[in-house]
Amino acid sequence: MSADFPIADAHQHFWDIGTNYHPWLCDEPPIPFRYGDYRAIRRRYLPDDYFADVGSHSVVKTVYVEAEWNPADPIGESRYVSRLRRETNFPTVMVAQAWLDRDDCAAVLEQQAAFDFVRSVRHKPRANASPNDAAPGGMTDSKWRAGFARLSPLGLRFDLQTPWWHLADAARLARDFPDTSIILNHTGLPSDRSAAALAGWQRALATLAICPNAMIKISGLGQAGQAWTVAANRGVVLTAIEAFGVERTMFASNFPVDSLCATFDTIFSGFRTIVSDFSASEQRALFHDNAVRIYAME
């Protein structure tokens, strides 16, 4: 593929922390984070900054994903993104913030769905710290599930960010709500690359992938203190594609967060190398067409 092959980046963020409040970016001390020290991204990051990072890659559409904006004002983030779109034409669509287990869930979802560029919402459900903890996760909470049940009537998808050891709960959710698309973020977070952990991650992906309303975004593959390389990530990328199939898989940058691990060019050139043996139509689906279809970007 040439550098002008179109990309619909399925997961990216903008923020202006001098103007808007994102607790994890503004408060001290920084929170624990899977990539380690993230002070380098605690700065203004807007479309001009993003496209400077994109460089020669032909990004034509993007999906803005909620960036943990002030949880007391989830609609404020959507209003901010609306202004960005008027001023810059980006992002193309948005995954908005919503708290499915809050008392104001119904009102917030209705307001988010009223923005014509909002396609999905994200609420990271309560998760256990390790696969050794068998306690139920947040996706099993009755109030959380009641909020989830409100998505389909409003035409909203759900972006799911959770560790892989909760994907059995996600599969039950997908089966119980077959009319709601569930889009797994950051490849199911395979941060531990030990053989045992990768085997557990692969089994968990397969459990969710059985559900036809589940999709996956390949991103967030950085490892603290290690370079992002094709060798380190080839197996993870190909396993994810094999589980979900080309038609339910998307590539995404997670910028600027993944700039902590690699440049945009390193990541997307790496993706291109990993799938270089795929057909041209399959490559275009992974880099562009699937995101456009799944997030209704046309």
Helices and strands as residue ranges (DSSP letters): E 6-12, H 23-26, G 39-41, H 47-54, E 58-65, H 74-88, E 93-97, H 105-114, E 118-122, G 138-140, H 142-148, G 152-154, E 157-160, G 164-166, H 167-176, E 182-184, G 186-188, H 195-209, E 214-218, H 230-244, G 246-248, E 249-251, G 257-260, H 264-274, H 280-284, I 285-289, H 290-294
